[in-house]
Structures are given as structure tokens and as C-alpha cells.
Amino acid sequence: MGPVPEERGTEMKEHPKVKFRQMTPADIAGVLVVERASFSTPWTRQAFFNELVHNQFSTYILAMTNDRIIGYGGMWLILKEAHITNIAVHPDWRGRGIGESMFDYLMALAHLSGAEKMTLEVRVSNEIAQNLYRKKGFKATGIRPRYYTDNQEDALIMWAELGGENDEKMLGAGN
């Protein structure tokens, strides 16, 4: 897969301009701040490093404002499928459309990279995320029992078909 476009800015309600860019190993410390504030079993520095340096299928992006990392998202692109590995917005920045914009960006990037479908797992208790995914065309297709190691909660498996007329616009192509 080709590189993520250098930077893509978007105006969102109630906060300064947010820009998306590709994550690098130099960003891991800032990503860990978001990760630890977002998850009860956060990924380690080594897990992110391995994804960025050793996993040829992974792509990770950052949501930034004023040079501060406020969110990130990642996926694996394997053949014609994309698998969201994680997506998080710092709690101080939630409820402002950042997660949705970042998710749109990942979906467009996956489609333009050749993926036809996208999948993810989400906690069965995370109704806010499930509502967003349904809004984006995802449908529940199964359960992964005891998927989450912190409390043995089940994961809902969701899939969506990709493809949109605005993919290139979403990624800032031609600007």
C-alpha cells in the first residue's frame, strides 16, 4: 500500500482544526497517552512499534491539533479486506466528531488501497461505538466469546462493504 497522504485537515464543530497524518515510531509516546486514557488494557510501546515497523499490512494515522496527538486509528490491509485494529480519541476530545472523521478517513483510505470490505470487533457493551459503525454501514455478523482479556467480555464482529464517491475528497487528493 502506498503512504498515507502527508496531511489532511478538516474543520469540526467546537474545536480547532484537526489534521490527520501517518503515524511514525516517533509518535508512540504521544499515542500511549491517548491509549492509556482510553483502554483498560492498553497496548504497549512495543506493540505499537511492532505494528509500525514490522507489520507490512498495517497502516496507522493520527488526529492532531496544535501539534498534539488527540487520537489515532489503525488497520490491517490484507488482500481485499481491511481490519480495524484500534481507534481512540483522548477523552478530553470526545463528542466532537473526531472519531467519526478519523473512521471515515480510514474507510476511504482502505477503499482507495483496494479493500472491498472492512471488519472490526467492538465490545458488546460499547453502544456508542456500535451506533457509529452502524451509521457507517456496518452490520453485526457474529460474536467472539470472551474476546477482551480484562473482563472476558464478548466482542461483536461487524462487517461493511466499502466504496464511496467521496473517498478521494476525504483524503484530500488533488488539493
C-alpha angles and dihedrals in degrees: 000000000000123000124284110260109271097250138343122193127200133182113231133182121272100007145060124280114299120210129197124213139159116280118239131189088260088066097057096097091056092044090053090059089058092040095052092046091050109041136047090214103036124192116254129243088253093053091056092043091052091049093050099040108025107028110083091189098056130098122181129186135190132219107216138181125180089352091302122124106232099164146358140195136193141190143174119233110206119169106308097340134085122203119198106223098183143337127187141168121198109257091242089061102041123118094037101096096260095120092048093049091047090049091050089050093052092048092051092045091050092050094047088049090058103267116141097184137030131204137186142167122233132181111264087231095053099093094160092060092041091054091052092049092049089050087056093052101266120146128199110248105168151333131261103209117227090354097153113072098204096066105358090248117167121248123225111224113219131185135188137182112241130220134104139171091229099053095109092044090051091055093046095246113174095017 
